[in-house]
Amino acid sequence: MTIGALTMGWLTDKLGRRKLLIGAVVAFSVLTFVTGFATEAWHIGVLRFFAGLGLGGCLPTAISMVTEFAGRGRGSHATTLVMTGYHVGAVLTAMLALWAAANTLDG
């Protein structure tokens, strides 16, 4: 994710934030989906690495876009909302995975 965040910051200046944000979300989503079909541990590692590049690029790019478009004096509020939403989503996803795993084991 660190590599994705650092690389994405440089690339957005060259290629545009919107295109790269869409690309990062698509890459993360597709690679995470494909990971579910991996048959060997090293496949999972490689797929998760590349998915992490996409995920790492999402948050910094979204924050820069939101700050840019929020308007004068509203950038910090908009940034806080984006960061909070991102982390709330991560927690809810983890809770959903725990719930799904518990219900699968109960059978």
N, C-alpha and C positions, 0 to 999 in steps of 0.2 A: 504494500500500500504506500509506503514511503517513496519508493521508486516511482510509482504511478503519480503520486502527488507532485513530486519534484519535476518529473518529465512533463506532466500535463500543464503546469504553470508556464513552462517555456513554450510548449506547442500552442497553447491558446493565444499567445501573442502573435504567433506566426500564421496560424490557420483559422482562428476564430473560436470563440467560446461556445457558441451554440452547437456547431457541428461536432466539436470534440466532446461536449457534455452528452449529446445523444449517442455518439460512438462509445463513450465510456460506459453508459448505462446498458447499451445493447451488448457490448463485450462482456461485462460483468454478468448480465442475466443469462446469456447464451452459454457462457463457460460454466456458470454455476449449475445450470440445467444439465449440461453434458457430463458434469462430474458425477451425477447420479447414476450414470451408465458405465462408469469406469470399472474395470475388472482387476486392476492391479494397483498396489499402493503408490508406485511411482507415477502412474497415470493421474491419480488423485492429486499428488503433489504438484505436478506440472500444471494441471488445469487450475488448481487453486491459486498457484503463483500468478498465472496470467489473469485470472479473475480478479485477484487482488490489485493488479495494475489498474484495471478498469475502475474498481471500487475506490482505490486511492485517488483517482482523478476526479471522481464525482463531487465530493464535498468542497474542495477548494475552488473548483470551477463554479459550482452553484453559488457559493458565497460571494465570489467576485462578481457574478452576474447580478445577484440580488442587490449587492451594495451599489453597483453601477446604476441599476434601474429604480432603486427605491426612492430616489429623490433626495434633495438636500435636507439634512438633519434627521433622516429616517433610516440611514444605512445601518446603524448599530442595532436598532430594533429589528429590522428585517434579518440581519445576520443572526441575531439571537434566536429568532423563530426558526430559521433554517437549521441551525445547529441543534436546537432542542428537538425539532421534528425528526431529524436524522437519528438521534440517539434514542428517542422514544420508540421509533420504528424498530431499531435494533433490539431493544429490550422486549418489545411485544413479539417480535419474530422468535426470539429465544424462548419466551414463555410458550408460544404456540408449538414450537418443536418439542419442548418438555411435555406438554400436554399430549401431543400426538404420540410420542414415544411411550408414555405411561398407558395410554389407551390401547396401543398396539400390543403391549406386553400383557395386559389384562385379558386380551383376546376375545 
